Amino acid sequence: MSIDYTLLQVFLFWLLGPGAGIAAWGLLKFAQNRSPKIDGLSKEYKTYLAVILSIAIACIAYYSTISLGYLPTPINGQMWFEGYFAVGGASFGLSQIIHAATEKRGVYSRKLPCCGDQCD
């Protein structure tokens, strides 16, 4: 049986960019529906939790891409730090941009358009 590793590679590189922020907000929404403790947190703490999750997801994806040989291994501690800093900073920034854009447009609270006589 032959396994195509290209899909895994593309997925991990997606997690290094906007995917970490999207995955963090998705995991938070999923956990919020299943845990009263998370649902009871204020909006500010949920934002902090999403930022921490997005950075953690991106850093795990970065380590995974290096471990699997998709990226070259950094040769010293400074290069490791710079890689984690770049990946974590990008995921943090992108998660906040994605969150701000969805909040501003009201994506999570958008009502469907009404059709004909079905409007209130």
C-alpha positions, -999 to 999 in steps of 0.1 A, spaced: 0 0 0 14 33 -10 7 64 11 9 99 -5 27 121 20 20 153 0 -13 158 17 3 157 51 30 181 40 5 206 26 -16 203 58 14 210 80 25 240 59 -11 253 61 -9 250 99 23 271 98 3 300 83 -34 308 87 -43 272 96 -31 275 132 -54 305 138 -84 289 121 -78 256 139 -74 274 173 -107 293 169 -124 261 157 -111 241 186 -122 268 210 -157 269 195 -159 231 197 -147 230 233 -170 259 242 -201 239 232 -190 209 253 -175 225 284 -193 248 308 -160 261 322 -148 274 288 -183 287 279 -183 306 312 -150 325 304 -151 361 294 -145 371 258 -111 385 267 -99 352 282 -113 332 253 -91 354 230 -61 347 252 -68 310 250 -72 311 212 -39 330 209 -21 304 231 -37 276 211 -27 291 177 9 295 188 11 260 202 -5 245 171 19 264 148 50 254 169 40 217 169 34 219 131 69 235 127 86 208 148 66 181 128 77 195 95 113 195 106 110 160 121 95 146 89 122 162 67 99 187 50 121 216 62 159 216 69 169 211 105 182 243 121 218 240 130 220 259 162 198 273 190 194 307 175 180 293 143 155 272 163 145 302 183 141 323 151 120 296 135 97 293 164 95 331 168 85 335 131 60 307 132 45 317 165 43 354 156 27 347 122 1 325 137 -7 350 165 -11 378 140 -31 358 115 -54 345 142 -61 380 154 -68 392 118 -91 363 111 -109 369 144 -113 406 138 -125 401 103 -152 376 114 -163 397 143 -165 428 122 -186 411 95 -207 393 121 -200 359 106 -209 340 137 -241 359 143 -253 364 107 -289 357 100 -300 340 68 -319 361 43 -356 356 43 -375 343 13 -409 356 4 -437 352 30 -414 336 55 -400 368 69 -409 380 104 
